[in-house]
Amino acid sequence: MSIGIGVIGTGVMGAEHARILRHETPGAHLAGIFDADVARAQAVASGATVFSNPQSLIASDQIDAIVIASPDSTHASLTRACIAAGKPVLCEKPLASSAADALDVVQAEVGLGRRLIQVGYMRRFDPGYREIKRVKDAGHLGRAVLLHNVHRNARAPDWFNGPMAITNSFVHEIDVSRWLLGSEMVSAHVEAGPGGEPLMIMMKTDKDEIVSTEVFVNASYGYHVHVELVGRQGTISLAPASLTLLNRDRAGGLSYPNNWVPRFEEAYRRQMADWVSAVKTGASVGASAWDGYVASAIAEQVAEALAGGGVATLKYGPRPPLYD
């Protein structure tokens, strides 16, 4: 049976989720759309019902599960509404615009007594990241010692300012580092380069592993992420993500996309397929609401450290049993 999915928000990510649902997700169909821009919603709907507000979409009998890709400030209230309606959610990161609001969502889900929320940290579904985790978990590298991350964007939009390099970009490295290592972050040290970037963030885990991350949101040449895991008996890293090597005008090399969507196209496709399967079976996959809260809590504390002394002892409380 095909399940009806409603998408709230039809910007870059909402439109991509809608496309994946229409063309690349067996067992599900795009049943409803909402966007504050009605014309944009209608352009993406392609036959799906366009709702006049997100509450009516969530409540509709046509909608079995919801993808939230609206502005960050709406995520907490919309996920709580989905919890109240008992409907599964795939919510784009961040789970909320503040750690406090994210914790409120966690508490609402804990109160319900079952997991409905998956947060869209899609790197967990990327084939390269998955292979690194498989090799690490199989013990082929020995004990993990270092995890090196690189996160570079071609350029940040005008509205991307203040601590957003940490709270909107670095959150991906927080989540994927916790997932790859199976560890919790306990401390952080952050430094900014001349003019405020790039950022270099070093975290220590509860297993004494070191996690280093460069965040450079105006790197000019393209969108580029990389990771290398160093163990006592070997290392493993992502291979170049470019599909081709171009030789032209006496030069040759890799190509880089302008943003994250082409780089993680397969990850988004796998994320949606696995989420739809989980909705059908009642299972849980991907990053939980608790993972979303922890990523936001760490990011906020790192941002505070950047504005202060550069060092933070990370705190985010005990994990509720629902997420064990």
N, C-alpha and C positions, 0 to 999 in steps of 0.2 A: 504494500500500500504506500502511495506517495504522501508524504507529510507536507502540509502547507507552511511555508516560512514567510514571515513578515520582516521587512527591512525598514528600519527607522534611520533616516539620514541617507542622502544620495550624493554626497561629495565624492572625492576620489575613492575612498575605501568602500562606501556604501554602494556606489555604482559597480565596483569590481565584485563585491559579494553578490550583487544581483545578477551580474553576468555569469558568474560561476554557477549560481543556482539554476539559471535558465538553461545553460548549455553543458555543464560538466559535473552535475551531481545527480546520479541515479538515485531514485527513492525519495526525492524531494522536488518541490516546485515553488517558484516565487508566487506567493498568493496575495501579498499586500505590500504597499509602499506608503511611507509617509515622509515628507520633507516640508520644512517651512516654506520653501520655494516650490509652489505648486507646479509651475512649468517644468522645473527640473525633475520633480517626482514623476510627472506624466511622461517625460522623455525616457525615463529609466523603466517605467512600469511594464511596457510591452505586453499589455493585456491583463496584468495583475490589477487588483482593486487599488485605487488611490484613496487613502483615508484622509479625513479632514483634520485629525489630530492623533497623536500617538496613543492616547488612552483608548480610543475606539479600536485602533488596530490591535492592541494587546488584548482587549476584551472580546474580539470577534471570534465567532465559531469557525471562521475560515482559517484561522491562524493557530497552528499547533506549537510553534516555537518562534523565537524572535532573534534577529540580528540587530544589535544596536551600534550604529556607526554615526551617530549625531555628535554635535559638539561636546567636548569633555565635560562641560559644566552640567550637562543633562544626564550623564551616565548613571549617577547614583540614584536619582529619583526614578528613572525609567527601570533600572534593574530591580528596585524595590517594588515597583508596580507589577513587574513580571513575577516576582516571588509571591506577591499577594494573589496573583491570578493562577499560580501553580504552573507556569509555563517556562520551559527551558530557554536559556539565553546564551547567545554568543556575543559578548560585549567587547568591542574594540578597547584597546588600552588607551588611557588608564581606566581602572575600574571606577574611579571618582576623581574629582579635581583636587581633593585633599585626602591625606591619610585618614583623618578623622571621619570623613564621609565614607571612605572605603570600609572602615571598620564598622560603621553603621550597617552597611550592606551585608558584611559578614555576619553580624549579629542577627539580622533579619533572616538570613538563610539558616543559621544555627537554630533560631527559634522555630523555623518551619520543620527542621529535623531531617531534611534531605537536600542534596546538592542539585541545584538547577543552573548554576552560573559557570560558564567557561569564559576566561578572559583571553582575548585574541593575541597572545604572545606566540606568533606563528613560527618563530624559529624552532620551536620544539618539533615542528612537522617538516622542517627542511631536511632533505636527504643527507646533506653534508653534516649538519649538526647531529642528526640521528646516528650516523655512522661513527662519529667521534664518541658519542655516549655508549654505543654498543661495544666499541673496542675498549673503552675505559672500564665499563662494567664487567667485561669479560676478564679483566685483570692483565691484559697483554702489555700494559705500560708499567706495571708495578704501581707503587703508591703515587698518587698525584701530588705534585709539588707546586707547579705554577700553571696559571691559566692567563694567557695574554689575549686581550680583545682589542680590536680596532673598529671604530664606528665613524665613518666619514660621509658627509653629504656634500653635494656639489655646492649648494648654497641654501641658506635658511631663508624662509619668507620673511617679509617685513614685520609680521606680527609675532615672529618667533624671537623672543627676547628674554632678558632677565635669566631666571634659573631654568628655562625650558630645555636647554641642552642637557640638563640633568633629569628633569622631571618628565620630559617627553621623548628623549632619545636614549639616554643612559639607562632608563628603566628596562629596555630590552636586554642589555648586558647583565643587569641585576638578575632578571628572571632566568636567562639562559645559563648564567654561571651557577646559580643555585641548582638548576635542573641537571646540568652536566656533572657537577661535582657531587651532588647529593649532600651538600653542606650548607650551613647557615653562616651569613656574614656577621662578624662581631665588631669590626672596627674599620675605619676608612680614613684615608689621608688624600686630600685633593689639592692640586695646584693648577693655576691658569697661566697660559703663555702670555706674551706681550699683547695687549689689546683685549685680553679676556679669553683667547683661545689659541691653540687647542687646550682642552682640559686633560690632565693626567690624574686618574683616580686609582689609588691602590687600596684594595680591601684585604683583610685577613679573615679567614674562616675559623670555625670552631674546631677544625682539624689541622690548624696551622698552615693551610695552603695560602698562597698569595695569588690574588686576582688583580691584574693590572689592566686598565682600560684607557685608551686614547679616544676622546670624543672631539671631533673636528667638524663642525656643522657648516663651515664655509671653505671646504678643501678645494673647490673650483673644478677639479678634473672629472668628478662624477661621484656616483653613489658606490661606496666600497665598504664592505664589512669583512672582517677576518678574525679567526680565532686559532690559537695553537695551545694544545694541552701538553704540558711537560710532566712526564713521570720519571720514576727512578730507573726504569728500564727502557725508555724510549719516548718518542714524541709523536703527536698526530695533529694535523692542521687541515683547514679547508684548502682544497685545490682551487685554482682560479675559476671563478664562476662564469667567465666569458665562454660563449658557445663557439667562438671562432677566433683565429689569429689573423689580423689584417696586415698585409704588406703593401705599402703604397708610398710613393715619393721618397724613396731611399730610407724608409723607416718601417718598423713593424712592431706589433705588440697586441696586447689585450684591449678590449673595449669595455667601457663601464656605462651602465644606464644612468639616466638623469635623476631617478628616484628609486625608491625601494620596491615598487610594485613589480617591475620586470624581474628584478633579482629574486624575489620571493614568490613568483607566480606559482610554482609547483607547491611551495609550502602552504599558500592560501588554499589551493585546490585540495590538498590532502587534509588540511585542517577542517574544511567544510565537510568533506566526505566522512571523516572520522566523527565529527560532531553530530552529523545527521544519523549515523549508525548508533551513536550513544543515545541520542534522543529516542530512537526506536526501542532500544533495549533497557533504558533507564540506567545505563552505566555512566561513568565519569571519565573524560579524557582531557588532556591539555591542562593549562593553568587554571587552578581553582580560584574562587573568590579570595581565599586566604592568601594564595600566591600573589594575587593582584594587590591586596592590602600591603603585604610585606614589601613588594617592589616600590609602592608609593611611599611607604614609611621610610625605607632606606634612602630613597631619592630625596625626600624632604630633609633628612638629617645631613646628607652629603651637601645639599644646597646651602643649608645653614652653616656648615663647616666652611664652605667656600667663601661665604660672606664674613666669617669670623676667623678663627685661628687655623683653619685648614684640617683639623683633626676631629673625628667623631667616634664616640663609643656607641655602637648601634643598638637600639632597643626597640622591640616591637611585640613583646609579650608572648605568652605560651600559645601554641597552636591548639585550637579546639579539637576534641576527638573526632568531630565530623569529618575532618580533613586528614585523618591518619590513613 
